Amino acid sequence: MFGFFKSKTPIQKLEEKYAQLTQEAHKLWQTNRKAGDEKMTEAENVMQEIVKLKEQSETK
């Protein structure tokens, strides 16, 4: 009922950041491919962090 009081987990925060970065990369890629590729690389690094956190939570 009061779900808006719950704080987001680190994984949820990173997933939102990943989605934002991929959107920015797509927009940049249409005008400046090099900048878009750099932003996509940043997004991939965030995805790697997400995978690490998920693996850690599964082992617990």
mmCIF file of the C-alpha atoms, coordinates in Angstrom:
data_MODEL
# 
_entry.id   MODEL 
# 
loop_
_atom_site.group_PDB 
_atom_site.id 
_atom_site.type_symbol 
_atom_site.label_atom_id 
_atom_site.label_alt_id 
_atom_site.label_comp_id 
_atom_site.label_asym_id 
_atom_site.label_entity_id 
_atom_site.label_seq_id 
_atom_site.pdbx_PDB_ins_code 
_atom_site.Cartn_x 
_atom_site.Cartn_y 
_atom_site.Cartn_z 
_atom_site.occupancy 
_atom_site.B_iso_or_equiv 
_atom_site.pdbx_formal_charge 
_atom_site.auth_seq_id 
_atom_site.auth_comp_id 
_atom_site.auth_asym_id 
_atom_site.auth_atom_id 
_atom_site.pdbx_PDB_model_num 
ATOM 1  C CA . MET A 1 1  ? 0.000  0.000   0.000   1.00 0.00 ? 1  MET A CA 1 
ATOM 2  C CA . PHE A 1 2  ? 2.761  2.403   0.877   1.00 0.00 ? 2  PHE A CA 1 
ATOM 3  C CA . GLY A 1 3  ? 5.306  1.205   -1.651  1.00 0.00 ? 3  GLY A CA 1 
ATOM 4  C CA . PHE A 1 4  ? 6.548  4.724   -2.277  1.00 0.00 ? 4  PHE A CA 1 
ATOM 5  C CA . PHE A 1 5  ? 8.205  4.711   1.159   1.00 0.00 ? 5  PHE A CA 1 
ATOM 6  C CA . LYS A 1 6  ? 10.438 1.797   0.225   1.00 0.00 ? 6  LYS A CA 1 
ATOM 7  C CA . SER A 1 7  ? 13.950 2.733   -0.730  1.00 0.00 ? 7  SER A CA 1 
ATOM 8  C CA . LYS A 1 8  ? 15.385 1.354   -3.920  1.00 0.00 ? 8  LYS A CA 1 
ATOM 9  C CA . THR A 1 9  ? 17.959 -1.387  -3.830  1.00 0.00 ? 9  THR A CA 1 
ATOM 10 C CA . PRO A 1 10 ? 21.395 -0.723  -5.318  1.00 0.00 ? 10 PRO A CA 1 
ATOM 11 C CA . ILE A 1 11 ? 20.497 -3.045  -8.204  1.00 0.00 ? 11 ILE A CA 1 
ATOM 12 C CA . GLN A 1 12 ? 17.339 -1.055  -8.973  1.00 0.00 ? 12 GLN A CA 1 
ATOM 13 C CA . LYS A 1 13 ? 19.296 2.199   -8.920  1.00 0.00 ? 13 LYS A CA 1 
ATOM 14 C CA . LEU A 1 14 ? 21.887 0.794   -11.314 1.00 0.00 ? 14 LEU A CA 1 
ATOM 15 C CA . GLU A 1 15 ? 19.178 -0.564  -13.626 1.00 0.00 ? 15 GLU A CA 1 
ATOM 16 C CA . GLU A 1 16 ? 17.628 2.904   -13.836 1.00 0.00 ? 16 GLU A CA 1 
ATOM 17 C CA . LYS A 1 17 ? 21.041 4.414   -14.526 1.00 0.00 ? 17 LYS A CA 1 
ATOM 18 C CA . TYR A 1 18 ? 21.625 1.806   -17.257 1.00 0.00 ? 18 TYR A CA 1 
ATOM 19 C CA . ALA A 1 19 ? 18.299 2.623   -18.911 1.00 0.00 ? 19 ALA A CA 1 
ATOM 20 C CA . GLN A 1 20 ? 19.067 6.332   -18.802 1.00 0.00 ? 20 GLN A CA 1 
ATOM 21 C CA . LEU A 1 21 ? 22.541 5.846   -20.256 1.00 0.00 ? 21 LEU A CA 1 
ATOM 22 C CA . THR A 1 22 ? 21.281 3.677   -23.114 1.00 0.00 ? 22 THR A CA 1 
ATOM 23 C CA . GLN A 1 23 ? 18.657 6.292   -23.997 1.00 0.00 ? 23 GLN A CA 1 
ATOM 24 C CA . GLU A 1 24 ? 21.294 9.018   -23.996 1.00 0.00 ? 24 GLU A CA 1 
ATOM 25 C CA . ALA A 1 25 ? 23.607 6.836   -26.082 1.00 0.00 ? 25 ALA A CA 1 
ATOM 26 C CA . HIS A 1 26 ? 20.890 6.277   -28.663 1.00 0.00 ? 26 HIS A CA 1 
ATOM 27 C CA . LYS A 1 27 ? 20.174 9.993   -28.958 1.00 0.00 ? 27 LYS A CA 1 
ATOM 28 C CA . LEU A 1 28 ? 23.865 10.849  -29.185 1.00 0.00 ? 28 LEU A CA 1 
ATOM 29 C CA . TRP A 1 29 ? 24.550 8.094   -31.695 1.00 0.00 ? 29 TRP A CA 1 
ATOM 30 C CA . GLN A 1 30 ? 22.145 9.702   -34.155 1.00 0.00 ? 30 GLN A CA 1 
ATOM 31 C CA . THR A 1 31 ? 24.232 12.877  -34.289 1.00 0.00 ? 31 THR A CA 1 
ATOM 32 C CA . ASN A 1 32 ? 27.670 11.956  -32.972 1.00 0.00 ? 32 ASN A CA 1 
ATOM 33 C CA . ARG A 1 33 ? 28.540 8.292   -33.157 1.00 0.00 ? 33 ARG A CA 1 
ATOM 34 C CA . LYS A 1 34 ? 31.772 8.564   -31.186 1.00 0.00 ? 34 LYS A CA 1 
ATOM 35 C CA . ALA A 1 35 ? 30.008 10.201  -28.233 1.00 0.00 ? 35 ALA A CA 1 
ATOM 36 C CA . GLY A 1 36 ? 27.218 7.630   -28.501 1.00 0.00 ? 36 GLY A CA 1 
ATOM 37 C CA . ASP A 1 37 ? 29.730 4.787   -28.421 1.00 0.00 ? 37 ASP A CA 1 
ATOM 38 C CA . GLU A 1 38 ? 31.402 6.281   -25.347 1.00 0.00 ? 38 GLU A CA 1 
ATOM 39 C CA . LYS A 1 39 ? 28.057 6.548   -23.570 1.00 0.00 ? 39 LYS A CA 1 
ATOM 40 C CA . MET A 1 40 ? 27.231 2.966   -24.518 1.00 0.00 ? 40 MET A CA 1 
ATOM 41 C CA . THR A 1 41 ? 30.554 1.825   -23.069 1.00 0.00 ? 41 THR A CA 1 
ATOM 42 C CA . GLU A 1 42 ? 29.636 3.574   -19.831 1.00 0.00 ? 42 GLU A CA 1 
ATOM 43 C CA . ALA A 1 43 ? 26.262 1.799   -19.873 1.00 0.00 ? 43 ALA A CA 1 
ATOM 44 C CA . GLU A 1 44 ? 27.972 -1.561  -20.396 1.00 0.00 ? 44 GLU A CA 1 
ATOM 45 C CA . ASN A 1 45 ? 30.160 -0.907  -17.344 1.00 0.00 ? 45 ASN A CA 1 
ATOM 46 C CA . VAL A 1 46 ? 27.035 -0.267  -15.293 1.00 0.00 ? 46 VAL A CA 1 
ATOM 47 C CA . MET A 1 47 ? 25.550 -3.531  -16.574 1.00 0.00 ? 47 MET A CA 1 
ATOM 48 C CA . GLN A 1 48 ? 28.668 -5.382  -15.445 1.00 0.00 ? 48 GLN A CA 1 
ATOM 49 C CA . GLU A 1 49 ? 28.198 -3.915  -11.955 1.00 0.00 ? 49 GLU A CA 1 
ATOM 50 C CA . ILE A 1 50 ? 24.565 -5.093  -11.980 1.00 0.00 ? 50 ILE A CA 1 
ATOM 51 C CA . VAL A 1 51 ? 25.630 -8.626  -12.921 1.00 0.00 ? 51 VAL A CA 1 
ATOM 52 C CA . LYS A 1 52 ? 28.237 -8.678  -10.135 1.00 0.00 ? 52 LYS A CA 1 
ATOM 53 C CA . LEU A 1 53 ? 25.699 -7.536  -7.549  1.00 0.00 ? 53 LEU A CA 1 
ATOM 54 C CA . LYS A 1 54 ? 23.164 -10.121 -8.704  1.00 0.00 ? 54 LYS A CA 1 
ATOM 55 C CA . GLU A 1 55 ? 25.775 -12.883 -8.505  1.00 0.00 ? 55 GLU A CA 1 
ATOM 56 C CA . GLN A 1 56 ? 26.704 -11.782 -4.992  1.00 0.00 ? 56 GLN A CA 1 
ATOM 57 C CA . SER A 1 57 ? 23.080 -11.761 -3.871  1.00 0.00 ? 57 SER A CA 1 
ATOM 58 C CA . GLU A 1 58 ? 22.517 -15.251 -5.314  1.00 0.00 ? 58 GLU A CA 1 
ATOM 59 C CA . THR A 1 59 ? 25.437 -16.724 -3.386  1.00 0.00 ? 59 THR A CA 1 
ATOM 60 C CA . LYS A 1 60 ? 24.102 -15.504 -0.041  1.00 0.00 ? 60 LYS A CA 1 
# 
